[in-house]
Amino acid sequence: MEANDTHRQQHRKPSWLKVRAPAGETFVRLKNMRKDLRLATVCEEARCPNIGECWESGTATFMVMGEVCTRKCRFCNVKTGNPKGWLDHEEPEKLAEAVAAMELGYVVLTMVDRDDLEDQGAAHVNACVDRVLEACPDLKVELLAGDFRADRDLVGALARGGSHVLAHNVETVDRLTKTVRDGKCSYRQSLRTLELFKELAPSKLTKSSIMLGLGEADDELRQTLADLRTVGVDIVTLGQYLQPSPRHLPVIEYVPPETFHSWRLVAEEMGFLFCASGPLVRSSYKAGELFTEQYLRKQDKATMGGCAHA
């Protein structure tokens, strides 16, 4: 019995990971809007701990191409299976309606992997981005994309699309990739996708994210950050991995806030434009989005002689 108690104590979430339950008028309104339009948000699918805070401030990350992913990463709570080519062709219009109603200045669009589609969904994703920007011309759009198997033509199609930020998450260090992610993924493939984003759209910001607490060593994490800088990644986020359910990978370590702070300093020294690093940080995170939106709007003003919409 004592051994069981010790085990539970070791795996109990520390105080810095506790967040209030989502509530509030804005949260309820956005949740109902999402249901009415039959849209998916990664905030809900991935059980993001920041959902209450972000939705109350009018920020949400929409997940396009449905709720079923063709890959089965061992950290991820999104449903997996074979959608057999299904797409909601009304999704771009529904998405534009939702984003316009939320009156956002910055939105993140992410996606499930769709290996069942010939173009892995590239055309549909671009249609979503285009329609949102038609409805909200002043909006800044971040696209958090899959790896598209690092296919140059498909990655190029996304790079030439209307999104202002091109993101893809490497997720973990090289050694742990086969344990953490689906077999169709690879560390080098993710780096190549990010490299192609920067090569084919050099003026756009690129971004990636790493989860901590999966058993990575310090030298491995440092190498991953260095690899991301080598392929031109501008922005990086570091957050604590949280086990969505007992069937997912266990947490090896709860990394304290002061360690995340130290890694942020390392990332800044390496030359990243911005690093959001903390236990509750996720790839779509308000602090990162706020920095990115401000950066992009400053660039607009510089290009347009100070006349861009603030």
QUIJOTA-V483334 format. One record per residue. RES is the residue in three letters. SS is DSSP state (H for helix, E for strand, C for the rest). PSI is psi in radians with two decimals (NA if undefined). BURIAL is b if it has 24 or more other ideal C-beta (glycine too) atoms within 12 Angstrom, else e. Layout:
RES:SS:PSI:BURIAL  RES:SS:PSI:BURIAL
//
This chain:
MET:C:-0.70:e  GLU:H:-0.67:e  ALA:H:-0.72:e  ASN:H:-0.73:e  ASP:H:-0.72:e  THR:H:-0.73:e  HIS:H:-0.79:e  ARG:H:-0.68:e  GLN:H:-0.71:e  GLN:H:-0.55:e  HIS:C:0.13:e  ARG:C:2.38:e  LYS:C:2.35:e  PRO:C:2.93:e  SER:H:-0.56:e  TRP:H:-0.10:e  LEU:H:0.05:b  LYS:C:2.30:e  VAL:C:2.71:e  ARG:C:2.61:e  ALA:C:2.43:e  PRO:C:2.40:b  ALA:C:-3.10:e  GLY:C:2.73:e  GLU:H:-0.79:e  THR:H:-0.72:b  PHE:H:-0.82:b  VAL:H:-0.71:e  ARG:H:-0.79:e  LEU:H:-0.67:b  LYS:H:-0.76:b  ASN:H:-0.67:e  MET:H:-0.76:b  ARG:H:-0.73:b  LYS:H:-0.76:e  ASP:H:-0.65:e  LEU:C:-0.03:b  ARG:C:0.83:e  LEU:C:2.73:b  ALA:E:2.43:b  THR:E:2.41:b  VAL:H:-0.38:b  CYS:H:-0.76:b  GLU:H:-0.81:b  GLU:H:-0.69:b  ALA:C:0.08:b  ARG:C:0.87:e  CYS:C:2.31:b  PRO:C:-0.25:b  ASN:C:0.15:b  ILE:H:-0.73:b  GLY:H:-0.84:b  GLU:H:-0.79:b  CYS:H:-0.78:b  TRP:H:-0.60:b  GLU:H:-0.49:b  SER:C:0.06:b  GLY:C:0.48:b  THR:C:2.32:b  ALA:C:2.66:b  THR:E:2.06:b  PHE:E:2.45:b  MET:E:2.08:b  VAL:E:2.86:b  MET:C:0.43:b  GLY:C:-3.04:b  GLU:C:0.03:b  VAL:E:2.13:b  CYS:E:2.51:b  THR:C:0.00:b  ARG:C:2.77:b  LYS:C:1.28:b  CYS:C:2.49:b  ARG:C:-0.02:b  PHE:C:-0.20:b  CYS:C:2.43:b  ASN:C:-0.02:b  VAL:C:2.48:b  LYS:E:2.61:e  THR:E:2.63:b  GLY:C:-2.75:e  ASN:C:1.81:e  PRO:C:-0.17:b  LYS:C:0.76:e  GLY:C:0.01:e  TRP:C:2.39:e  LEU:C:2.55:b  ASP:C:1.79:b  HIS:C:-0.14:e  GLU:C:-0.05:e  GLU:H:-0.76:b  PRO:H:-0.71:b  GLU:H:-0.74:e  LYS:H:-0.72:b  LEU:H:-0.78:b  ALA:H:-0.71:b  GLU:H:-0.78:b  ALA:H:-0.80:b  VAL:H:-0.71:b  ALA:H:-0.72:e  ALA:H:-0.54:b  MET:H:-0.23:b  GLU:C:0.92:e  LEU:C:2.72:b  GLY:C:-0.28:b  TYR:E:2.30:b  VAL:E:2.54:b  VAL:E:2.23:b  LEU:E:2.10:b  THR:E:-3.12:b  MET:E:2.69:b  VAL:C:2.75:b  ASP:C:2.38:b  ARG:C:1.25:b  ASP:C:-0.20:b  ASP:C:-0.23:b  LEU:C:2.53:b  GLU:C:-0.72:e  ASP:C:0.24:b  GLN:C:0.31:b  GLY:C:0.15:b  ALA:H:-0.77:b  ALA:H:-0.70:b  HIS:H:-0.73:b  VAL:H:-0.80:b  ASN:H:-0.62:b  ALA:H:-0.68:b  CYS:H:-0.80:b  VAL:H:-0.83:b  ASP:H:-0.77:b  ARG:H:-0.67:b  VAL:H:-0.73:b  LEU:H:-0.52:b  GLU:H:-0.72:e  ALA:H:-0.54:b  CYS:C:1.37:b  PRO:C:-0.47:e  ASP:C:-0.05:b  LEU:C:2.57:b  LYS:E:2.30:b  VAL:E:2.20:b  GLU:E:2.24:b  LEU:E:1.99:b  LEU:E:1.73:b  ALA:C:2.81:b  GLY:C:-3.07:b  ASP:C:-0.27:b  PHE:H:0.52:b  ARG:H:0.41:b  ALA:H:0.55:b  ASP:C:2.10:b  ARG:H:-0.72:e  ASP:H:-0.76:e  LEU:H:-0.76:b  VAL:H:-0.66:b  GLY:H:-0.67:e  ALA:H:-0.74:b  LEU:H:-0.71:b  ALA:H:-0.61:b  ARG:C:-0.09:e  GLY:C:-3.05:b  GLY:C:-0.12:b  SER:C:2.58:b  HIS:C:-0.43:b  VAL:E:2.34:b  LEU:E:2.01:b  ALA:E:2.55:b  HIS:C:2.32:b  ASN:C:2.18:b  VAL:C:-0.40:b  GLU:E:-0.89:b  THR:C:-3.14:b  VAL:C:2.85:b  ASP:H:-0.86:b  ARG:H:-0.58:e  LEU:H:-0.09:b  THR:H:-0.77:b  LYS:H:-0.49:e  THR:H:-0.67:b  VAL:H:-0.65:b  ARG:C:2.93:b  ASP:C:2.70:b  GLY:C:-0.37:e  LYS:C:-0.24:b  CYS:C:2.78:b  SER:C:2.71:b  TYR:H:-0.83:b  ARG:H:-0.62:e  GLN:H:-0.72:b  SER:H:-0.76:b  LEU:H:-0.68:b  ARG:H:-0.69:b  THR:H:-0.79:b  LEU:H:-0.68:b  GLU:H:-0.74:b  LEU:H:-0.70:b  PHE:H:-0.86:b  LYS:H:-0.66:b  GLU:H:-0.72:e  LEU:H:-0.28:b  ALA:C:1.17:b  PRO:C:-0.40:e  SER:C:-0.18:e  LYS:C:2.61:b  LEU:E:2.46:b  THR:E:2.67:b  LYS:E:2.60:b  SER:E:2.98:b  SER:E:2.58:b  ILE:E:2.36:b  MET:E:2.40:b  LEU:E:2.76:b  GLY:C:0.20:b  LEU:C:0.06:b  GLY:C:0.21:e  GLU:C:2.56:b  ALA:C:2.77:e  ASP:H:-0.75:e  ASP:H:-0.53:e  GLU:H:-0.70:e  LEU:H:-0.72:b  ARG:H:-0.71:e  GLN:H:-0.67:b  THR:H:-0.77:b  LEU:H:-0.74:b  ALA:H:-0.72:b  ASP:H:-0.70:b  LEU:H:-0.69:b  ARG:H:-0.63:b  THR:H:-0.63:e  VAL:C:0.21:b  GLY:C:0.25:b  VAL:C:2.31:b  ASP:C:-0.63:b  ILE:E:2.40:b  VAL:E:2.52:b  THR:E:2.49:b  LEU:E:2.22:b  GLY:E:2.90:b  GLN:E:2.26:b  TYR:C:2.30:b  LEU:C:2.28:b  GLN:C:2.03:b  PRO:C:-0.55:e  SER:C:2.91:e  PRO:C:-0.36:e  ARG:C:-0.13:e  HIS:C:2.99:b  LEU:C:2.45:b  PRO:C:2.73:e  VAL:C:2.21:b  ILE:C:-0.64:e  GLU:C:2.42:e  TYR:C:1.94:b  VAL:C:2.20:b  PRO:C:2.74:e  PRO:H:-0.63:e  GLU:H:-0.53:e  THR:H:-0.70:b  PHE:H:-0.69:b  HIS:H:-0.72:e  SER:H:-0.71:e  TRP:H:-0.55:b  ARG:H:-0.72:b  LEU:H:-0.69:e  VAL:H:-0.81:b  ALA:H:-0.73:b  GLU:H:-0.68:e  GLU:H:-0.52:e  MET:H:-0.25:b  GLY:C:0.15:e  PHE:C:2.46:b  LEU:C:-0.62:b  PHE:E:2.50:b  CYS:E:2.08:b  ALA:E:2.13:b  SER:E:2.04:b  GLY:C:2.83:b  PRO:C:-0.64:b  LEU:C:0.11:b  VAL:C:2.42:b  ARG:C:2.95:b  SER:C:-0.64:b  SER:C:1.81:b  TYR:C:2.39:b  LYS:H:-0.77:b  ALA:H:-0.76:b  GLY:H:-0.72:b  GLU:H:-0.68:b  LEU:H:-0.81:e  PHE:H:-0.82:b  THR:H:-0.77:b  GLU:H:-0.78:b  GLN:H:-0.71:e  TYR:H:-0.82:b  LEU:H:-0.70:b  ARG:H:-0.56:b  LYS:H:-0.68:e  GLN:H:-0.70:e  ASP:H:-0.80:e  LYS:H:-0.69:e  ALA:H:-0.67:e  THR:H:-0.65:e  MET:C:0.24:e  GLY:C:0.51:e  GLY:C:0.19:e  CYS:C:0.07:e  ALA:C:2.66:e  HIS:C:2.24:e  ALA:C:NA:e
//
